[in-house]
């Protein structure tokens, strides 16, 4: 009987291992219902972001209102692979807190989202789970400030309150652990959409690794140091991913969560928390230092969308779709057949009388370095177009000695 039991354990371990290797639906739970932020908007956004990966099926557990009976709030944490905390409100019941700690201790994955690191200041174990927190009377009694200064990690035990941010603005996110599965393959730095830049977070910082930081510029009422934005923590057998980014306010648009940098790191962080690995490919529209990239509908852009938007491009519009197209071109640059197929689609825009001159200029700029003999007749025809003759002449000059098709 003992041998059979051991075999069953071995097989169970094998199937758990397999679940982290294959595209499998993990169960995710978003806990929300109270916050100083717009949780009624953020929770559905986070659900959309997780579900679009096709790795997660996501439920939302909403607490009673602030004056409600929290004893009736008893999510079945153990039924989920990852629990996302989008909550900053009154304390849960002791029964619910114990269930959550049991879930994490036994290997449950957790994602701490933005203002959730403000919550439960008096709950010792929760502060160890989040690593660093802010506001709600946190101070040196709760642990040190942790940040980077001149690219050196600083653990600062100075007295002072926890939690601050200046006005919302775009900022540069810098990878500190680029080889971590969540960041592996991403740029070493990228621009993040308009957001609160959390600073002066402090806490136990046990078993914590800072994955990425952002410079809190003094011109934006910042600290003049690189503050933690993405972190991982281990607690018991559980894995925790903590993102300080992603503010959702009362406005109709939410650039912090529409930012592809936020979306992708949130998705990858949730997968890592669920199983310790990341299988998701890096999307072509991931931003770099040149500027942030937004997905207002939270969906990955298709090639057809790129081409349609570029066809209608005017200089006052976002170059998001050009950036995505450039990524597609780079991805197939070693495949002449695929390059030619893309080139044909670009030439079709040049031949389209309804396409805008600004859009055609973008296409000519790309053809200047990747075009073959195929595009030459069309580009030469544009020498007769008063709006495009300079751009066409530039392309032809750069294409001297083009590749043969």
N, C-alpha and C positions, 0 to 999 in steps of 0.2 A: 504493500500500500504506500509506503514511504517513497519508493522508487517512482511509482505512478504519479504521486503528488509532485515530486521534483520535476518530472517530465512536463506536467501541466504548467508548472511555473515557468519552465524554460520556454515552452511554446507561447505562453502569454507574453513573456518578455520579447520574444521574436516578433509577435504581431504588433506590440507597441512600437518596437524599433521600425517595423515596416511602415507604420502609420506616419512616421516622420520622414519617410523617403518618398512616399507617393502623394499624389494630389488627393487629399482626403478632407472631408468636411469636418472641421472642428466645431464644437459647440462653444459659443461665446455668450457671455451675459454682461450687459451694460447696466450698472447700478447708478441710478440718478434720482431726481425728485426734489432736491433742495440744493440751492447754490446762490452765491452772490453773482454768478454768471447766468447766461441764458441757457439753462439746461434743457428747456423744452425744444430749443433749436439744435443744441449740440448733440444730444443723444441720437436723434434720427440721422444726423450727419455721420456720426461715428458708425452707426449700423450700416449705412450705405457704403462707407469706405471699406468696412470689413467684408460685407456680403459680396461686393463686386469682385473680390479676389477669387471667389468660388471655392475658397478653402474653409470659409466660416459660414455657419448658420447662426444668426444672432438674435437673442431675445433681449428685451428691456425690462428691468425690474424697477418700478417706481415706488419710492417711499411715500408714506403719508406726508401731508404738509407739516410745516414746522410745529403746529399745535396739535398734530394728530397723535394717535396711539402707536408708538413705534414697536410695541410688543407684537403687533400683527404683521410686522415686516420680517419675514423669515425666508429669504431666498434659499433654494437648494443648491448651494455653491458646488457641492460635490458632483453634481450632474454636468458640470461644465469643464472644458479644457482651459479656458481663460476667462477671467473676470476683469472687466474694464470699470474702473472707479471714476465716474463723472459726478462727483458728489462733494458738497461742502455745506454740511448742515448739522442738525442736532445729532447727538450720539445714538447709535443703534442700541438695541437691548443687549444685555449681557449674553443672552442665548445666541443672538445673531453674531455678536463679536466672537464668541467662542467657536461658532461654526465656521466663520471666515478664517480664523487662525488655524483651525484644524485642517481646513482645505489647503491653505498655503503650506503648512508644515508637512503635509502628505504629498506635496509635489504639484499643487495647483498653480497655474500661471496667472499672473496679475499684470495689468497695464494701469499705471497711474497717469491720469490725463489732466494736465494743466492745473486747474484750481483744486483738484483733489489733493494736491500737496499742501493746501491750506487747512485741510480738515483734521479733526480728531487730535488736536494739539496735546490733550491730556492722556491719550492712549499710547502708552509706552511701546507696545508691540507694533502698532500701526506706524509710528515714527521710524522704527527699525525697518519696516517693510518699504517705506517710501525713500529712505536714505536721507533726504533733505526736505525740509518744509519751510513754510513761511507764514507770517501773520498770526493772528489768534494768540497773541501774547507769548509767542516763542521767543527765546532769548538764549544766552550762553548756557543756561541750565539744561537746554535741550541738545547741546552739541556744538561743534565748531562751524564756522563758515568754511566752505570748500570751494576753491576757484583756481584759475590759472593766472599767473602773472609772469610776463616775459617768457611764456611757454614753459613755465615751471609750475607743478602742482603745489598749491598752498593749502595747508590745513591751519586755519586761523582761529585761535581760541579767544580772541578779543571780545569784550563785553559788547552787547548791543542787541537791538531787536532784529527780527528775521522777516524778510520779505519786502521787496520794493520793486517798482518799475516806473519808467518815465512814460512819455506819450507813445502811442503805438507808431511803429515805423518798420520799414523793411530793414533787415540786418543780415550780415554774413554769418553763416554757421560753419564752424571749422571742426573737422573730424580729429579726434584725439586717439581713437583706437580703430584705425581704418581697416584692420584685419578682423575685427569682430564680425560674426555672421550677419548682424543687422546692417552694418555699413560696408561690408565687403563688396567691392566693385563700384561703389559710389564715388563721385568726385571728392577730393580732399577738402573742398570748400564749395558752398553754394549759397545763393541769395534766397532768403526766406521772405514770404509775403508779409505784408503789414500786420504786426502782432505786438503784444506786450512782451517785453524782454525781462523775464523774471530775474531778479538779482538779490543778493544778500540772503540766499537760502542757507539754512543751517540745520543740523540734525546729527543723529548718531553716526551716519556715513559708514556703517559696518558692512563689510562684504560688498562694497559698492565700487563700481567702475564707471568713470565718466567717459562716455563715448564721443560727445561733441559739445562744444562751447560756442558762445557768441560774445563779441566784445560789446560791453555796455558803455557806450560813448558818453563822456561827461557833457557833451553838447546836447544830449538827450536826457539829461539828469541821471546819467548812469554812474557806475562806480569807477570807471577807468580800468576795469579788469575783465578777463574772459570768464563769463559765468556759465555754469553747467546748464545745458539744454536737454541732452539725452543721457540717460544713465541706466545701468542695470544693477540689480541688487539680488543677492540670494538670501533666502530666509528659510531655515529648515531645508526641506527638499524643493521648495518652490523657487521659481524664476520670476523676477519682477522687471518689467520695462517701464521706465519713468520718462515721460516727455513733458517738459515745462512749456511747450509751445501749444498753439491751437486755440487762442482766445476767440470766443463767439459772443458777440454783444447783441444789442437790440437792432442793429442795422440790418437791412435786407441782404447785403452781401457780407461774406465772411472770408476775407482774403487769407487769414491765417490757416484756416482749415481747407481752403481751396488750393493752397500752395502744394504743388506736386512733391516738394521736399517733405512737407508734413505728412501728406497722404502716404507716401511710399515708406517713410521710416515708421509710421504708425502701423501700417500693414505688416511690415517685416518684423517690427518689434513684437506685435501680437503673435505672429507665427513662432518666433523664437521663444516667447513666454509659454506657448502651448506645448512645444516639443523640443526646444533646444537647438533647432536647426532652422535655416531659411532656404526655401526652395524657389521663391518668387524671382523671376527675371527682373532686371532693371529696365524700366520703361525708357523709351527713346526721348521722352520729353522731360526727363529729370533735369532740373536747373543746374547752372554752374555759376561762376563768379560774375558773369555778364549781367545777370538779372534773374528775378524770380519768374516762375512759370505757374500760372493758375489754371485750374480746371473748374470752372463755375458749375458744371454739371457732375463733377467728380468722376467722370468717365475717361478712360484712356482714348486718346485721339486716334482715329484711323487715317490711313493714307488718303482716302477719298476726301475726308474732312480737311486735311492739310491742303490738298490741291484746290478744293472749293474756296477755302478761306484766302489762299494766296491769290486766286483768280480775282477776288473781290477786294484785295488789300488796298488800303490807302495809308499814307504815311503817318496818320494820327492813330492808327490801330496797333494792337500788340503784335510783336513778331514771334509770338509763341509757336505759330504753325510753321513758320520758316525754320525755327530752331528744331522742331520735331522732324521736318523734312530733311534737314541737314544730318540729323542723327541717322535717319534711314539710309541716306546716301553713304555715309561713312560705314555703316554696318555691312553694306554689300560691295564696298569698294574693290574687293579682291575677286569679285564675280562678274566677268564682263557681260554675261547674259542678263543678269539681274540689273546691272547698271544701264544697259541699253533699254530695258523695259521702263525703268524710271525716266530715262532721257526722253523716250517717246511721249510719256505723260507730260513732261515739262514743255516739250515742243508743242503739244496740243494746246497748252495755255497760250503760248506765243501766237498760235494761229487763230485763237478764239477772239473774234472782234469785240465780244462783250467783256473780256478780261480788262482790268484796269491797267493804265500805264505803270503805276507804282508796283503792281503785282508782277508785271512783265519784267520790270527792272530787277526785281528779286530773282526771277528765273534766269535772266541773262547773267547775273552775277554767279549763280551756281554753275551754269553751263561753261563759264569761263575757265573753270578748273576741272570739270568732269565730263564736258561734252566731247562727242566724237564727230566724225564726218557726217553722221546722220543729221545733226542739227544745223549744219552750215548753210544750206539753202534758205532755211527760214530766218536765220540770224542775218544773212546778207540782205534779205528782203526788207528787214527792219531799218536798214540804212536809209531807206526812203521815207521813214516815219519821223517827222519833225520832233515828236516827243521822245523817241527812243533811239535816234541815230547815234548819239554819243555813247549810250550804254551798249548798243550793238557793236560799235567800233571798238570799244574797250574789250568786249568779249572776243571778237575776232583777233585782236592783237594778242591777247593772252592765250589764244588757242593755236598759235603757230605751231605746226607739227602735231596736229591732233591725232588721237588714237584712231586706228582703222576699225571699222565694224565688220 
